[in-house]
Amino acid sequence: MVEVRIPISVSEAVKRIQAEAGMLGSEFVPLEESYGRILAKPLVAAHDVPSFDRSPYDGFAIRSKDSAGASGTNRVAFEVVDHIGAGAVSGKKVGKHQAVRIMTGAQLPQGADAVVMLEQTQESGAAADAEGAAISAAFTIRKPFEAGENISFRGEDMSSGEEILPAGSLVHPGTIALLATFGYERVEVAKLPVVGILSTGTELLEPGSALQPGKIRNSNGPMIAAQLRRMGVRSRMYAAAVDRLDDMLETVRQALTECDCLITTGGVSVGDFDLLPAVYEQLGANVLFNKVAMRPGSVTTVAVLDGRYLFGLSGNPSACYTGFELFARPALLSMMGAERVYPMQTQAVLGEDFGKANPFTRFVRAVYDGRSVRPAGFNKSNAVSSIGRGNALIVLPGGTRGFKTGDTVDVLLPGMEEGSSVWTL
């Protein structure tokens, strides 16, 4: 008798999976190896940034009160008493109608409270100050300056003790800059899971094999491995399992002793050779669901055994790709304590009609150009070409109506470096 499966919504499937996520702990890695990892602890400013008042421009540091009354018809002169670059500190205290030539990033000298940008000055050689006293190495200005004008103040970017990034943040190039600013040589990050990949089916050949009648090459295994690499996650490939229950059960058991999570492709439908439901039963795994109201990939099945996920993804490539991005990737990121685990979402103008209604939510491989989105080509669940051509997924909610060119639709962007912290679909 064929098993009757009751589909649940995509949102409910995501909720059930995320409720089972457990973190794997943390480890320290060198700064230069931390890109793409997840911060295990908040990043807290170790000191003020900037750590001193400094000049954001090339120019002259002055006392603002000495510029009072300056105008186009009453240029005020200053004497240059020192010259410093970034990394140097002036030993001079700026006095009345004095200035220190200063470069971008240099510390403001004592006594100065404003910076005159170089292009706001005019060299004058010898000149006289407001009282008529002779000044050498002089420049003049034609406008008054306020105290604090053109100054980057200590702590204005970050102050000591301030939380800059929460735990769970992705380490990207900007994060690397922050870590380096505060002197981190080693960074505490979440441990990476080891994920097993098992493609099932006696019809599968490895990519280097010659085609044979009735056979196809295994594209799902390498694809999943690449999706994991995009996350920086390590994978372990297991030989394609033939459609024999004992063999498949033994391979799954071995994988679960060596991996934190197992992703299988194929074998989760209700055909005579779809054996993974029986494997889950014999293992005593808790099946979270075995049917989702989605196209493609409605037969996607997820189970949990001793804290380890078993993702049973469809053997059809497009369904397999979509199932990984919707379900496996968020779960793995949650295992790493990530704050943003879901695909980035946007909206775009639909570039093609989908006139036929569908009771299930459809995820269509697509090309998104920043404004509009269109299918990436052949889009049946067994399609491979649209995965290679696409960079997005169109989301078409299930219901009684179709969709027309020009409609505004939701779009998922699975290739983005960072995702979203909320699931809104």
LOTOR-637257 format. One record per residue (C-alpha): residue number from 1; residue in three letters; chain; y, z, x. Coordinates in pm, whole numbers, plus 32768, in hexadecimal, padded with zeros to 4 digits. Last residue first. Example, Ala and Ser with C-alpha at 12.3 -4.5 7.8 and 13.67 -1.06 7.14 Angstrom:
// LOTOR-637257
{atom 2,'Ser','A',{7F96,82CA,8557}} {atom 1,'Ala','A',{7E3E,830C,84CE}} 
//
This chain:
// LOTOR-637257
{atom 425,'Leu','A',{8D2A,812C,8306}} {atom 424,'Thr','A',{8E12,8235,8397}} {atom 423,'Trp','A',{8D4A,82D0,84B3}} {atom 422,'Val','A',{8E35,83A3,8583}} {atom 421,'Ser','A',{8E64,83E5,86F9}} {atom 420,'Ser','A',{8E9C,8275,8743}} {atom 419,'Gly','A',{8E2E,81A1,8869}} {atom 418,'Glu','A',{8E8D,8182,89D4}} {atom 417,'Glu','A',{8E39,8066,8AC1}} {atom 416,'Met','A',{8E2F,7F6D,89A0}} {atom 415,'Gly','A',{8CFD,7E8F,8987}} {atom 414,'Pro','A',{8C93,7F03,882C}} {atom 413,'Leu','A',{8DCC,7E87,877A}} {atom 412,'Leu','A',{8D89,7EC1,8607}} {atom 411,'Val','A',{8E4D,7DF5,8508}} {atom 410,'Asp','A',{8EB8,7E51,83A7}} {atom 409,'Val','A',{8F25,7D34,82C6}} {atom 408,'Thr','A',{9069,7CA0,8244}} {atom 407,'Asp','A',{901F,7B71,816B}} {atom 406,'Gly','A',{90B0,7A27,81E4}} {atom 405,'Thr','A',{8F6D,7960,81BF}} {atom 404,'Lys','A',{8EAE,79EF,809B}} {atom 403,'Phe','A',{8DBB,7B0F,8067}} {atom 402,'Gly','A',{8CA1,7B33,7F6B}} {atom 401,'Arg','A',{8C88,7C18,7E42}} {atom 400,'Thr','A',{8B83,7D00,7DAD}} {atom 399,'Gly','A',{8B73,7E04,7EBD}} {atom 398,'Gly','A',{8B23,7E49,8026}} {atom 397,'Pro','A',{8C41,7E79,811A}} {atom 396,'Leu','A',{8C84,7D5E,8211}} {atom 395,'Val','A',{8CB2,7DE0,8375}} {atom 394,'Ile','A',{8CFB,7CCF,8475}} {atom 393,'Leu','A',{8C67,7D28,85C7}} {atom 392,'Ala','A',{8D17,7CD5,870D}} {atom 391,'Asn','A',{8D04,7C1C,885A}} {atom 390,'Gly','A',{8C28,7AF8,87F4}} {atom 389,'Arg','A',{8B9D,79CD,88AF}} {atom 388,'Gly','A',{8A6B,7A72,8947}} {atom 387,'Ile','A',{8A17,7B32,880D}} {atom 386,'Ser','A',{8A4E,79F9,873B}} {atom 385,'Ser','A',{894E,7937,8809}} {atom 384,'Val','A',{8836,7A36,87DB}} {atom 383,'Ala','A',{87F4,7A13,8667}} {atom 382,'Asn','A',{86C6,7AC2,85CB}} {atom 381,'Ser','A',{879F,7B7C,84D1}} {atom 380,'Lys','A',{883C,7A39,8456}} {atom 379,'Asn','A',{8998,79F3,84D5}} {atom 378,'Phe','A',{89B1,789C,8573}} {atom 377,'Gly','A',{8B11,788C,85FE}} {atom 376,'Ala','A',{8C03,7994,867A}} {atom 375,'Pro','A',{8C84,79E1,851F}} {atom 374,'Arg','A',{8DFF,79EB,8506}} {atom 373,'Val','A',{8F0B,7AEF,8546}} {atom 372,'Ser','A',{9084,7AD9,8537}} {atom 371,'Arg','A',{919C,7B99,85E2}} {atom 370,'Gly','A',{9133,7C0E,873B}} {atom 369,'Asp','A',{904A,7AEC,8780}} {atom 368,'Tyr','A',{8F07,7B75,86EC}} {atom 367,'Val','A',{8DC6,7AA7,8709}} {atom 366,'Ala','A',{8CAC,7B1D,862A}} {atom 365,'Arg','A',{8B53,7BAA,85FE}} {atom 364,'Val','A',{8B41,7C04,848B}} {atom 363,'Phe','A',{8AF5,7D66,841A}} {atom 362,'Arg','A',{8AA5,7D58,82A7}} {atom 361,'Thr','A',{8AA8,7E82,81BB}} {atom 360,'Phe','A',{898C,7E61,80C0}} {atom 359,'Pro','A',{89A0,7DEB,7F53}} {atom 358,'Asn','A',{89FC,7C8C,7FC6}} {atom 357,'Ala','A',{8AEC,7B9B,7F1D}} {atom 356,'Lys','A',{8AEB,7A2E,7F7E}} {atom 355,'Gly','A',{8C42,799A,7FBF}} {atom 354,'Phe','A',{8C64,79F8,812B}} {atom 353,'Asp','A',{8D8A,7913,8179}} {atom 352,'Glu','A',{8E0A,78EB,82DD}} {atom 351,'Gly','A',{8F2F,795D,83B4}} {atom 350,'Leu','A',{8F4F,7AC4,8338}} {atom 349,'Val','A',{909D,7B60,8391}} {atom 348,'Ala','A',{9079,7C94,846C}} {atom 347,'Gln','A',{9050,7E0C,845F}} {atom 346,'Thr','A',{9001,7F02,8574}} {atom 345,'Gln','A',{8EE7,7FE9,85DD}} {atom 344,'Met','A',{8E80,8070,872F}} {atom 343,'Pro','A',{8D0D,80BE,872F}} {atom 342,'Tyr','A',{8CAF,822E,8704}} {atom 341,'Val','A',{8C7C,8335,8812}} {atom 340,'Arg','A',{8DD9,83AA,8868}} {atom 339,'Glu','A',{8DC9,8516,88DA}} {atom 338,'Ala','A',{8CA0,84ED,89BF}} {atom 337,'Gly','A',{8BB6,8615,89EF}} {atom 336,'Met','A',{8AB6,8547,8AB1}} {atom 335,'Met','A',{89B3,856B,899C}} {atom 334,'Ser','A',{8AC9,84FF,88B1}} {atom 333,'Leu','A',{8AEF,83C1,897D}} {atom 332,'Leu','A',{897B,8381,8958}} {atom 331,'Ala','A',{8990,83AF,87E0}} {atom 330,'Pro','A',{8ABD,82CB,87C0}} {atom 329,'Arg','A',{8A08,81B8,8889}} {atom 328,'Ala','A',{88C2,81D2,87C8}} {atom 327,'Phe','A',{8948,81AF,8664}} {atom 326,'Leu','A',{8A4E,80A4,8628}} {atom 325,'Glu','A',{8A47,7FF4,8779}} {atom 324,'Phe','A',{88CC,7FFE,879D}} {atom 323,'Gly','A',{888E,7F93,8638}} {atom 322,'Thr','A',{8978,7E6A,8661}} {atom 321,'Tyr','A',{88C6,7DE7,8796}} {atom 320,'Cys','A',{876D,7E13,86F8}} {atom 319,'Ala','A',{87DA,7D69,85B6}} {atom 318,'Ser','A',{885F,7C43,867D}} {atom 317,'Pro','A',{8722,7C35,8750}} {atom 316,'Asn','A',{861F,7C53,8639}} {atom 315,'Gly','A',{8522,7D57,86AE}} {atom 314,'Ser','A',{85D3,7E60,85DF}} {atom 313,'Leu','A',{8627,7FAB,8681}} {atom 312,'Gly','A',{854A,80DF,867E}} {atom 311,'Phe','A',{8620,81E2,872B}} {atom 310,'Leu','A',{8551,830F,8796}} {atom 309,'Tyr','A',{8640,8429,87E6}} {atom 308,'Arg','A',{85D0,8551,88B5}} {atom 307,'Gly','A',{8610,86BA,884A}} {atom 306,'Asp','A',{849E,870D,882F}} {atom 305,'Leu','A',{845B,85D3,8762}} {atom 304,'Val','A',{856B,851E,869D}} {atom 303,'Ala','A',{8546,83E4,85CB}} {atom 302,'Val','A',{861C,82B3,8585}} {atom 301,'Thr','A',{85B3,817B,84C6}} {atom 300,'Thr','A',{866B,8031,84A5}} {atom 299,'Val','A',{85C5,7F69,838D}} {atom 298,'Ser','A',{8717,7EFB,82FF}} {atom 297,'Gly','A',{8771,7E56,844A}} {atom 296,'Pro','A',{8852,7D35,83E8}} {atom 295,'Arg','A',{88D7,7D7A,82EA}} {atom 294,'Met','A',{890A,7EE1,827D}} {atom 293,'Ala','A',{8892,7FDC,817A}} {atom 292,'Val','A',{87C2,809A,8276}} {atom 291,'Lys','A',{8649,80D4,8271}} {atom 290,'Asn','A',{8568,81BE,8334}} {atom 289,'Phe','A',{862D,8302,833E}} {atom 288,'Leu','A',{8639,8449,8400}} {atom 287,'Val','A',{84C7,8439,8457}} {atom 286,'Asn','A',{8463,8588,84ED}} {atom 285,'Ala','A',{8359,853E,85F1}} {atom 284,'Gly','A',{81F8,85C5,85CB}} {atom 283,'Leu','A',{8178,84E2,86DE}} {atom 282,'Gln','A',{8073,8450,85F4}} {atom 281,'Glu','A',{8178,8409,84E9}} {atom 280,'Tyr','A',{8270,836D,85DC}} {atom 279,'Val','A',{815C,828A,8662}} {atom 278,'Ala','A',{80F8,8227,8501}} {atom 277,'Pro','A',{8260,81C1,84B4}} {atom 276,'Leu','A',{825D,8107,8602}} {atom 275,'Leu','A',{8136,8028,85A8}} {atom 274,'Asp','A',{81CA,7EF0,8511}} {atom 273,'Phe','A',{8095,7E14,8537}} {atom 272,'Asp','A',{8034,7E02,83C6}} {atom 271,'Gly','A',{819D,7DDB,835D}} {atom 270,'Val','A',{827B,7EF0,82D5}} {atom 269,'Ser','A',{839A,7EDE,83CE}} {atom 268,'Val','A',{83C3,7FBC,84FF}} {atom 267,'Gly','A',{82FB,7EF7,8603}} {atom 266,'Gly','A',{8422,7E58,86B4}} {atom 265,'Thr','A',{84FF,7EE9,87C2}} {atom 264,'Thr','A',{84C6,8046,8849}} {atom 263,'Ile','A',{85D2,812A,88D4}} {atom 262,'Leu','A',{855C,8271,896C}} {atom 261,'Cys','A',{8637,839C,89C3}} {atom 260,'Asp','A',{8640,84A7,8ACF}} {atom 259,'Cys','A',{853D,83F1,8BA0}} {atom 258,'Glu','A',{840A,8437,8C75}} {atom 257,'Thr','A',{832C,8507,8B91}} {atom 256,'Leu','A',{839C,843F,8A62}} {atom 255,'Ala','A',{8341,82FB,8B11}} {atom 254,'Gln','A',{81DC,836D,8B49}} {atom 253,'Arg','A',{81B0,83C6,89DC}} {atom 252,'Val','A',{8240,8278,8970}} {atom 251,'Thr','A',{8152,81BC,8A56}} {atom 250,'Glu','A',{8023,827F,89D6}} {atom 249,'Leu','A',{8083,8242,886B}} {atom 248,'Met','A',{80B0,80D0,88AB}} {atom 247,'Asp','A',{7F5B,80AE,894C}} {atom 246,'Asp','A',{7EB0,8176,8838}} {atom 245,'Leu','A',{7F5E,80B3,8723}} {atom 244,'Arg','A',{7F18,7F56,87A0}} {atom 243,'Asp','A',{8028,7E50,876F}} {atom 242,'Val','A',{806E,7E17,88DD}} {atom 241,'Ala','A',{817F,7EDF,8987}} {atom 240,'Ala','A',{8276,7E2E,8A69}} {atom 239,'Ala','A',{826B,7EE0,8BB6}} {atom 238,'Tyr','A',{835B,8005,8BCC}} {atom 237,'Met','A',{84BD,7FE4,8C4E}} {atom 236,'Arg','A',{8572,811B,8CC9}} {atom 235,'Ser','A',{86E4,812F,8C85}} {atom 234,'Arg','A',{8813,81CD,8D28}} {atom 233,'Val','A',{8957,81F7,8C67}} {atom 232,'Gly','A',{8AA6,8173,8CE9}} {atom 231,'Met','A',{8B08,8117,8B86}} {atom 230,'Arg','A',{8B09,7FA2,8BD3}} {atom 229,'Arg','A',{89C3,7FE6,8C86}} {atom 228,'Leu','A',{8930,805B,8B3B}} {atom 227,'Gln','A',{8996,7F1A,8A8D}} {atom 226,'Ala','A',{88FF,7E5D,8BB3}} {atom 225,'Ala','A',{87B2,7F13,8B91}} {atom 224,'Ile','A',{87BA,7ECC,8A1B}} {atom 223,'Met','A',{87E5,7D58,8A63}} {atom 222,'Pro','A',{86D2,7D55,8B6B}} {atom 221,'Gly','A',{85DE,7DEC,8A72}} {atom 220,'Asn','A',{864D,7D1C,8947}} {atom 219,'Ser','A',{8621,7BC8,89ED}} {atom 218,'Asn','A',{84A7,7BD2,8A0C}} {atom 217,'Arg','A',{843C,7A67,8A1F}} {atom 216,'Ile','A',{838F,79CE,88F3}} {atom 215,'Lys','A',{8225,7972,88B5}} {atom 214,'Gly','A',{8178,78A3,87A7}} {atom 213,'Pro','A',{811B,778C,8898}} {atom 212,'Gln','A',{8173,77F1,89FC}} {atom 211,'Leu','A',{82BE,77FC,8AB2}} {atom 210,'Ala','A',{82B1,7828,8C2A}} {atom 209,'Ser','A',{82F2,798B,8CA2}} {atom 208,'Gly','A',{842B,79FB,8D5A}} {atom 207,'Pro','A',{84C6,7AAA,8C2D}} {atom 206,'Glu','A',{838C,7B77,8BDF}} {atom 205,'Leu','A',{82BA,7AFA,8ABD}} {atom 204,'Leu','A',{82A7,7B9C,8967}} {atom 203,'Glu','A',{81BB,7B2E,884F}} {atom 202,'Thr','A',{80DD,7C62,8874}} {atom 201,'Gly','A',{81FE,7D32,87EF}} {atom 200,'Thr','A',{82C4,7E61,885C}} {atom 199,'Ser','A',{83EF,7E89,8943}} {atom 198,'Leu','A',{8406,7FE0,89E4}} {atom 197,'Ile','A',{8546,805D,8A83}} {atom 196,'Gly','A',{855E,81BE,8B0F}} {atom 195,'Val','A',{86AE,8266,8B31}} {atom 194,'Val','A',{8709,835B,8C45}} {atom 193,'Pro','A',{8830,8427,8BCF}} {atom 192,'Leu','A',{8962,8451,8CA9}} {atom 191,'Lys','A',{89D5,85AF,8CFE}} {atom 190,'Ala','A',{8B31,8608,8C8B}} {atom 189,'Val','A',{8C3F,8614,8D94}} {atom 188,'Glu','A',{8CCA,8713,8E88}} {atom 187,'Val','A',{8D9E,8657,8F85}} {atom 186,'Arg','A',{8D99,8665,9100}} {atom 185,'Glu','A',{8EB9,8616,91EA}} {atom 184,'Tyr','A',{8FBB,8691,90F1}} {atom 183,'Gly','A',{9116,86B8,9189}} {atom 182,'Phe','A',{91EA,86D7,9053}} {atom 181,'Thr','A',{927E,857B,9071}} {atom 180,'Ala','A',{9124,84F0,90C0}} {atom 179,'Leu','A',{90A1,856E,8F73}} {atom 178,'Leu','A',{91CA,84D9,8EBD}} {atom 177,'Ala','A',{91A3,8385,8F66}} {atom 176,'Ile','A',{902E,8385,8F18}} {atom 175,'Thr','A',{9084,83CC,8DAD}} {atom 174,'Gly','A',{9162,8297,8DAB}} {atom 173,'Pro','A',{9044,81C6,8E36}} {atom 172,'His','A',{8F54,8240,8D25}} {atom 171,'Val','A',{8E96,8388,8D09}} {atom 170,'Leu','A',{8E3E,83A3,8B9A}} {atom 169,'Ser','A',{8EB1,84E5,8AF8}} {atom 168,'Gly','A',{8DAC,85DB,8A77}} {atom 167,'Ala','A',{8E5F,870E,8AF6}} {atom 166,'Pro','A',{8FCC,86F4,8A9D}} {atom 165,'Leu','A',{90D2,8644,8B70}} {atom 164,'Ile','A',{9221,86C6,8BEF}} {atom 163,'Glu','A',{91FF,8837,8BA3}} {atom 162,'Glu','A',{933C,88D7,8C30}} {atom 161,'Gly','A',{930C,89E7,8D35}} {atom 160,'Ser','A',{941D,8964,8E1D}} {atom 159,'Ser','A',{9509,8876,8D68}} {atom 158,'Met','A',{94DA,8702,8D3F}} {atom 157,'Asp','A',{95D5,85E3,8D35}} {atom 156,'Glu','A',{9718,86AF,8D31}} {atom 155,'Gly','A',{9685,87B2,8E1C}} {atom 154,'Arg','A',{9799,8798,8F22}} {atom 153,'Phe','A',{98AF,86B8,8EA8}} {atom 152,'Ser','A',{98CB,8542,8ED9}} {atom 151,'Ile','A',{9A3E,850C,8F12}} {atom 150,'Asn','A',{9B19,83E7,8EAA}} {atom 149,'Glu','A',{9C1F,84C4,8E02}} {atom 148,'Gly','A',{9BD4,8638,8E1F}} {atom 147,'Ala','A',{9D41,86A2,8E22}} {atom 146,'Glu','A',{9E0A,8589,8D87}} {atom 145,'Phe','A',{9E9B,846D,8E54}} {atom 144,'Pro','A',{9FFD,83DE,8E4C}} {atom 143,'Lys','A',{A035,8269,8E68}} {atom 142,'Arg','A',{A0D2,817C,8F69}} {atom 141,'Ile','A',{A021,81E3,90A8}} {atom 140,'Thr','A',{A089,81C7,9213}} {atom 139,'Phe','A',{9FC8,81B8,9358}} {atom 138,'Ala','A',{A012,8253,94A8}} {atom 137,'Ala','A',{9F90,8254,960A}} {atom 136,'Ser','A',{A0D5,830A,9666}} {atom 135,'Ile','A',{A1BC,83DE,958F}} {atom 134,'Ala','A',{A32E,842E,95D6}} {atom 133,'Ala','A',{A3CF,8542,9507}} {atom 132,'Gly','A',{A4AC,84C9,93E8}} {atom 131,'Glu','A',{A45F,85E7,92FA}} {atom 130,'Ala','A',{A383,850C,921E}} {atom 129,'Asp','A',{A2C2,8492,934F}} {atom 128,'Ala','A',{A33D,8387,943D}} {atom 127,'Ala','A',{A293,824D,94BB}} {atom 126,'Ala','A',{A1F3,81B6,95EF}} {atom 125,'Gly','A',{A0D9,80C1,95AB}} {atom 124,'Ser','A',{A0FC,8069,9438}} {atom 123,'Glu','A',{9FA0,801D,93BC}} {atom 122,'Gln','A',{9F93,7FF5,9242}} {atom 121,'Thr','A',{9EA8,80C3,916E}} {atom 120,'Gln','A',{9DF7,809D,9020}} {atom 119,'Glu','A',{9CF3,7FB0,90B7}} {atom 118,'Leu','A',{9C78,80C7,9199}} {atom 117,'Met','A',{9C36,81AE,9074}} {atom 116,'Val','A',{9D09,82EA,907B}} {atom 115,'Val','A',{9C2F,841E,9069}} {atom 114,'Ala','A',{9C96,8569,8FD0}} {atom 113,'Asp','A',{9C79,86E0,9012}} {atom 112,'Ala','A',{9CAC,86FC,918A}} {atom 111,'Gly','A',{9CDD,884E,9232}} {atom 110,'Gln','A',{9B90,884E,92EA}} {atom 109,'Pro','A',{9AFC,86F7,9318}} {atom 108,'Leu','A',{9A33,864C,9204}} {atom 107,'Gln','A',{98D3,8606,927B}} {atom 106,'Ala','A',{9883,8499,92BD}} {atom 105,'Gly','A',{97C7,83C9,91BD}} {atom 104,'Thr','A',{98A8,8297,91D4}} {atom 103,'Met','A',{9984,82A7,930A}} {atom 102,'Ile','A',{9AB2,8381,934D}} {atom 101,'Arg','A',{9BFB,8354,9407}} {atom 100,'Val','A',{9C95,84AE,9400}} {atom 99,'Ala','A',{9DF2,84D5,9373}} {atom 98,'Gln','A',{9F2B,859E,93B8}} {atom 97,'His','A',{A062,85BB,92E2}} {atom 96,'Lys','A',{A054,8739,92F9}} {atom 95,'Gly','A',{9F11,87AD,9397}} {atom 94,'Val','A',{9DA6,873E,9395}} {atom 93,'Lys','A',{9CD0,8836,9454}} {atom 92,'Lys','A',{9C2F,8787,957A}} {atom 91,'Gly','A',{9ACD,87B5,95FB}} {atom 90,'Ser','A',{9A54,868F,952D}} {atom 89,'Val','A',{98E4,8681,94D4}} {atom 88,'Ala','A',{9806,8557,9525}} {atom 87,'Gly','A',{96D9,84D9,9460}} {atom 86,'Ala','A',{979E,83C1,93BE}} {atom 85,'Gly','A',{98C5,8361,949B}} {atom 84,'Ile','A',{99F2,8421,9516}} {atom 83,'His','A',{9B51,83CB,9597}} {atom 82,'Asp','A',{9C5F,84CE,95DC}} {atom 81,'Val','A',{9DD7,850D,95CE}} {atom 80,'Val','A',{9E54,83E3,9502}} {atom 79,'Glu','A',{9FC1,8420,94A4}} {atom 78,'Phe','A',{A027,83E2,933E}} {atom 77,'Ala','A',{A14B,8324,929F}} {atom 76,'Val','A',{A1C4,8323,9137}} {atom 75,'Arg','A',{A23B,81DA,909D}} {atom 74,'Asn','A',{A368,8201,8FBC}} {atom 73,'Thr','A',{A3B2,80B9,8F0F}} {atom 72,'Gly','A',{A24C,8071,8EB3}} {atom 71,'Ser','A',{A213,81DD,8E6C}} {atom 70,'Ala','A',{A1C0,8329,8F15}} {atom 69,'Gly','A',{A267,8455,8E73}} {atom 68,'Ala','A',{A153,854D,8EC8}} {atom 67,'Ser','A',{A065,84CD,8FD4}} {atom 66,'Asp','A',{A07E,8609,90A9}} {atom 65,'Lys','A',{9FF7,86D6,8F87}} {atom 64,'Ser','A',{9EAE,8616,8F98}} {atom 63,'Arg','A',{9E5E,8694,90F6}} {atom 62,'Ile','A',{9DBE,856B,91A5}} {atom 61,'Ala','A',{9C6F,84CD,91FD}} {atom 60,'Phe','A',{9C94,835E,925B}} {atom 59,'Gly','A',{9BC0,8233,91FC}} {atom 58,'Asp','A',{9A5C,81B2,91ED}} {atom 57,'Tyr','A',{99D3,8221,90A0}} {atom 56,'Pro','A',{98F6,8327,8FF6}} {atom 55,'Ser','A',{998E,843B,90CC}} {atom 54,'Arg','A',{98DA,8584,90E1}} {atom 53,'Asp','A',{98D5,86E9,905E}} {atom 52,'Phe','A',{9797,8789,90E8}} {atom 51,'Ser','A',{9623,879F,908E}} {atom 50,'Pro','A',{9640,866B,8FB4}} {atom 49,'Val','A',{9551,86BF,8F1D}} {atom 48,'Asp','A',{952B,8839,8F14}} {atom 47,'His','A',{93EA,88CC,8F9C}} {atom 46,'Ala','A',{9276,88E5,8F55}} {atom 45,'Ala','A',{929A,8823,8E0E}} {atom 44,'Val','A',{9165,8860,8D3A}} {atom 43,'Leu','A',{9056,875A,8D04}} {atom 42,'Pro','A',{8F70,87E2,8BF7}} {atom 41,'Lys','A',{8E01,880B,8C55}} {atom 40,'Ala','A',{8CD1,8726,8C50}} {atom 39,'Leu','A',{8DA4,85EC,8C80}} {atom 38,'Ile','A',{8CDB,84B8,8C1C}} {atom 37,'Arg','A',{8C7A,83AF,8D1D}} {atom 36,'Gly','A',{8CFC,824A,8D32}} {atom 35,'Tyr','A',{8DA5,827D,8E83}} {atom 34,'Ser','A',{8D24,83BB,8F2D}} {atom 33,'Glu','A',{8C91,831C,9065}} {atom 32,'Glu','A',{8DD3,8314,9132}} {atom 31,'Leu','A',{8E1C,847B,90CF}} {atom 30,'Pro','A',{8CCF,84F1,9158}} {atom 29,'Val','A',{8BDC,8574,904F}} {atom 28,'Phe','A',{8BA2,86D1,8FC5}} {atom 27,'Glu','A',{8AA3,870C,8EB1}} {atom 26,'Ser','A',{8A9C,8765,8D41}} {atom 25,'Gly','A',{89B3,87BF,8C23}} {atom 24,'Leu','A',{88DE,86E0,8B43}} {atom 23,'Met','A',{8999,870E,89FC}} {atom 22,'Gly','A',{88DF,8711,88B1}} {atom 21,'Ala','A',{8901,8612,879A}} {atom 20,'Glu','A',{8838,864F,865B}} {atom 19,'Ala','A',{895F,8654,8567}} {atom 18,'Gln','A',{89D6,850C,85FF}} {atom 17,'Ile','A',{88A1,8456,8584}} {atom 16,'Arg','A',{88BC,84D6,8420}} {atom 15,'Lys','A',{8A2E,8481,8409}} {atom 14,'Val','A',{89FD,8321,8492}} {atom 13,'Ala','A',{88EE,82E0,8390}} {atom 12,'Glu','A',{89CC,8369,827B}} {atom 11,'Ser','A',{8AE8,8283,82E6}} {atom 10,'Val','A',{89FF,8157,82F3}} {atom 9,'Ser','A',{8991,81A1,8191}} {atom 8,'Ile','A',{882C,8205,813E}} {atom 7,'Pro','A',{8712,811C,80DE}} {atom 6,'Ile','A',{85E0,81A2,8023}} {atom 5,'Arg','A',{849B,8122,80B9}} {atom 4,'Val','A',{8366,80DD,7FEA}} {atom 3,'Glu','A',{8236,80C6,80CE}} {atom 2,'Val','A',{8154,7F9D,8087}} {atom 1,'Met','A',{8000,8000,8000}} 
//
